[in-house]
Amino acid sequence: MALDDFLLEADDKMGKTEQVIVKEFAGVRTGKASPALVENIMVEVYGSQMRIRELAGITTPEPRTLSIQPWDAGSLHPIEKAILKSNLGLTPSIQGKVIRLFFPELSEERRQEFVKIVRKMAEEGRVAIRHVRRDTMDQFKKHGHDSGITEDDVKHAEKELQKLTDDYIAKIDAHVASKEKEIMTV
């Protein structure tokens, strides 16, 4: 396997890590309602675990309200139970065949807690990216003595890998800054 292949694989893994972090950030509550907050909550229905997005339509009729309309009325109460267990700090309200979630205004203290959560998620992402870098460096060392690969090639590949790592960490930092701004905006 050529050194470029290892770099491409590392780039792919780091890109996936960035995507995971962005999805996790979407689940962190800001001042407004977002379907991403509840769509991945697991609900026990039909003898198995399913996500809310697989069981219902999720809409935001107003900036501080989420409306969840199950396709099967029998899954209304299991969805309500799952939301209560999810630690979102929201109390679902059943109105006919629809579940409504009302988002109260966030206090300054609560906003700070969300910022801490986002920073912790971001650090986990940075660590994951550094693990990819370390694993790829190990691959370079392991295959650096293969035929046709010079020491200069290995050094160049290591520099490229470090540049790639720095780029992805900078992307995560940009996502964190954006999410912090979104959370702190009143």
N, C-alpha and C positions, 0 to 999 in steps of 0.2 A: 504494500500500500504506500503510495507516495505521500510526502509531507503535506502537499496541497489538499489531499483527501482528508487528512486529519483536521486541517484548518476548516474545511467546509463542514465537516461533521460538528466541530466545536461551534462554528457560527450558527448552525441549525439548532443545536441544543441551547445555546445562549438566547437565540430568538424565541424559542419555545418558553424559556424561563421568563423572558420579558412579557410574553403574552399571558402567562399564568398570573404574574404580578398585576397586570392591568385588569384582568378579570376579578382578582381578589379585591382590588381597589374599588371596582364597581359595586361590590357588596358592602362597602363601608358607607354608612348613612351620612348624607349631607342634609342641608335644610330642606331639600325638596324630595318628593316621592319619586322613586325610580323602580321599574319592574325588576331590575337586576338585584335588588335587595332581597326579593323573595323567590325568584324563579328557580333557584337551585335547592330550595328547602325540600328535604325528603319527606314524603308522606306515605304512611302505611295504608294502602288500599288494595283491594282484590288479592290479598295474600302476598303482596310484594311491596318493595319500596319503589316509589316513582317520584320524580321531581314535579313541583307545582306546574311548571310550564308545560308538562306533558298531560296534565289533567284539566287545565283551565286557561282561559284567556285572561291576560293581565293588562289592564289599562290604567292610565292616569287621567281621570276626568278633570281634576283640578291639581294645581301645583303641590298641595299637601295631602292629597288623597290617592290611594291605590284602590282599584276595584278588581276583584278576582271573581270571575264567573266560571264555575266548573261546567264542563260539558255534560257531566253526569251528576244529577242532584244528590246522588248517594255519597258522593265524595266531599260534600260541603263540610260536614262535621270533622272528618279526618284532616282536611286541610286546615280548619280552624285550630284543631289540637296541635298540629305540627308547627303552626306559626307561634302558638303560645309557648311551645317547648324550645323554640329556636333562639331564645335570648336576644331578640331584637328590641325588646322593651316596648312592644306594641301590642295593643289589645284589639283583636279582630271583632268586628261587629257584623252579625249576619242580618241582612235586610232582604227578605224574600229568598231568592235563589242566588244572591250575590254577597260576597264577603267584602266589607270595606275596612280599610286601614287608614286611620287618620294620624298624620305626623305632626306632633306638637313642635313648637319653636324650640330650637336647641339653645341651652344655656351656654355661657362662655366656658364653664367648667367641663361640660359634656363635649364641647367642640375640642378642647384640649386633649381629652381622653381619646377621641377619634384620631387626632393627629398622632398621638403616641402609637396607636394601633397601626396606622399607616406606615410610620417610620419602622416599626418592628417588622412588618411584612416586607418592606423594602430591604431591610438588612438581611432577612432570610433569602431574598432574591439575589443580593450581592454575593452572599456566601455560596449560593448554588452556582453562580457564574464563576466564582473563584475555584470551586470544585471542578468544574468543566475544564478550566485552564490547567489546573494541576494534573488532571487525568490525561489531557492532551500532551502536556510536557512529558509525562511518563512515557507516553507513546513515542514521542520524539526520541527520547533517550534509548528506548527499547529498539526502535527501528533505525536509529541514527547511524548504525554501523552496517546497514544493508548495502548491497552493491550499488554503486552509482550515486550514493548520497554523501556529499562532502560535509566537513565540519562547518564550513561557511553556510551551506544550505540549511543546516540545523539551526545555526545562530539567526539566520534571516527569518526562518519559520517561527522561532521563539519570539522575535521582535514583532512579527505580524500578529502572533497570538496575543501578545501583551497589548498591542494597539486595539485589537478586537475586544479584549476584555475591558479596556478603558472606555471604549465606545459604548458598550452595553451598560456598564456601570453609570456612565453619564446619562444614558437614556432613562435608566431607572430613577436617577436623581431628578431628571426633568419631570417624570411622571409624579414623583413625590411632591415636588414643588407645586405642580398644577393641582394635585388633589388637596394639598394643604390649603392652597388659596381658595379652592372650591368650598372646603369645610369651614374655613374661617370667615367667608363672606356672609354677612348677615342679610 
